[in-house]
Amino acid sequence: MPKVTFQKSGVTTDWDAVEDSLLELGESQGLDLDFGCRAGNCTMCQHKLVSGEVDYPFGHAADPDEGNILLCCSTPKTDVVIDA
């Protein structure tokens, strides 16, 4: 079970796959993260991936800036550190 760290917020938690995305995991931990469409179409939820790897199990239409990930539609493949 990968560990997910929201670096700026100081929150580290386990990914247990109960939530559908890293955005939902952050929200379950009380974080107020930006989002728009929740479907990977608008990039409002993008944050820098400091380390680790993510997957997009349901795909996405918009591409985040280089080095960033879309929290609304990504899941961790490994331990990840996100600049959020």
N, C-alpha and C positions, 0 to 999 in steps of 0.2 A: 504494500500500500504506500504510494508516494506521499511525501511530505510537501505541503504547499506553504510557502512563506510569502506574505504580503509585506514587503520590506519596509516601506514608509509607515505603514500602520502598526508594525511590530507584532503581527499576528502570524503564527505558524500553526497549522492544523494538518490532520491526515486527510487524504482524498479517500473517501469510502464509497464513491460512485452513487451515493444517494441522490445528490444533485446532478443535473444534466450538464453543468458547465462550471468553469472557474468563477464566472460572475455570480452564479447562484451560491457557490461555496462561500465566496466572500460575503455575500448578503447574509448567509446563515450565521456568519461570525460577527454580524453587526456593522459591517463596513458599508459606507455610502459611496458606491462606485458609479461613475457615469455610464450610461447606456442609452441606446435609442431604440433600435429595432428588435433586439434580442434574437436576430437570425443571421448575423454576419453580413448584413447588406450596407451598413452605414459607417462603420469604423469609429463610432463615438466611444466605444468601450475599449479601444486599444491602449495597451500599456507596454512598457519595455519589459522584455524577458531578460532578466539578469543572468540566469543560468537554468539549465535543464532543457527538456524537450516536451512539446505538446502535440496533440493530435486534434484534428477537426473531424470527429466521427460523422457529422451530418453535413459537412462541407460548409462553404461560405462563398458569397458572390464578390464581396469587396476584399481588397488586399490591404493589410495593415502596412504602415511604414516599415522600412527595413529594421530588423531587431525588435519589432513589436509583435504582439499577439492580440487576437480578438478574444477578450474574456468571455463574451456571450455565447460562444460556440466552440470553445476549446476545452480539452481535458488533458491532464498531465500524463505523459508517458513515463516520466522519471520524476525524481524530486525536482521541484521548480522554485525559483525565487523570482517574484514579480515586483517591479518598481511601482507599487500601489499602496 
